[in-house]
Amino acid sequence: MNEAPEKTNRLFVETYGCQMNEYDSGIVRRLFGDRGYSVVVDEKEADVILLNTCAVREKAHERVYGRLQSLNHLKRKNPGLVIGVLGCMAQNLGEDLHGMGLPVDLVLGPDNYRDLPELVEGIRTGNGGATLARLSSSETYEEIEPEVVSGCLAFVTIMRGCDNFCSFCVVPFTRGRERSRNPDSIVQEIQNLIQNRNVAEVTLLGQNVNSYKMDDGLDFAGLVRRILNETDIKRIRFTSPHPHDFPLHLLELMASEPRFCNHIHLPLQAGSSEVLNRMNRDYSKETFLNLVKQIRTLMPDVGLTTDIIVGFPGETEEQFQETLELVRACEFDMAYMFKYSEREHTLARKKYADDVSEDDKLDRLGRLISLQTTLGAEKNKREVGRSHKVLVEGTSKRSSSDWMGRTDSGKVVVFSAPEGASLTDLDAYRGTLVDVEIESCTQATLKGKADWSSASSRTGGKVRDNASEPAAV
Ligand code: SF4
């Protein structure tokens, strides 16, 4: 008599979109790992395939449809294979994803991952497909430590959701309302990452990270101060903030505390106050520029990066010119630049006609990219001859005899490894800070010479307890 094949538990997860999704995939892997699943890197070996999707850009949707079609043959070969769609696209499309002729057994929004292993088990034992797209007002997955670690760097989510309802953005509909994670669990997670995984730098994550707020009044600056005081983490970064949540005491903490990196990703979105108003961004071009000036006064060496959308409904050539002007005035180090694409469920889709032609959108995007590329390259040239503390992360993409890391301000630096150093030696240096003198640059990268006698394993020191109290901007 033939024996039934032994049941295997192998999970394959593919992630699209932002770092929040990377982190959520880590949560999913942890939930399945706790139930005896192993993670595989080849989907052909998997019993469960999960695509963690993004709904922010149209292209991300198309890629997922294409990917699901390409999985059809695996499903035909192995009908017991479970294929699930997670994340923002799942939340956005819900049940509809089951009716598209795609091999989808399970559709699950970002607030429902705790139910995921059980739902998968149900499908594997013959209960049929499922959809769960309930938004939660409280889920922060706070006691689940996903270990989203890359070398000496890690991400830690501190809040979820967004209350801002920018008119072009689908996030408030797919990720729900803002809720902040308990600070004790954040500090504990960072301590564990340092002790167990040799993590030297954490990036605090949230859709609206600097609006972090607990009921007892602890705000984002207060949370960072706690992390600095209670852990030996060498560097803290954060993404993505909103320009309306930069009180003076937060900027002063950044300026005074070397372990709190001088890098701010400050999404501009558009340079015209009228367009910003239609985008439901609650600042004008003048207030944005004043914020940039205030940041640069307190932190002259700050690294500033941004997001910009061109061709938003109603954007005229003159209004686009205002964006170019603001880009010149702000001198961003880098920008993520997009042409507007209408998204389902958004306020912009309901209120405004997508009336800027595709040709105009492409033309404006090209001119913006060209300007930013020139300005970014000029900024990089000004770094030549300067010295920076760089956190050693790994080998450079081009050669293992060169290593790479980032400055405090977030710029990528490639530098010479210590003479005769091997990849094993790299492990001893990873996560250490070293002085690097910048000798040359390309558009995206600085190149320099490391002073290995300066390499230190710890910056040490605790943040001042008497850092300034909150003040109005
Ligand atoms: S702040 Fe605006 S762009 Fe950012 S997630 Fe919230 S709604 Fe979207």
Residues whose N, C-alpha, C, O or C-beta is under 5 A from the ligand:
A	BS01	SF4	C162 N164 F165 C166 C169 V171 Q207 H242
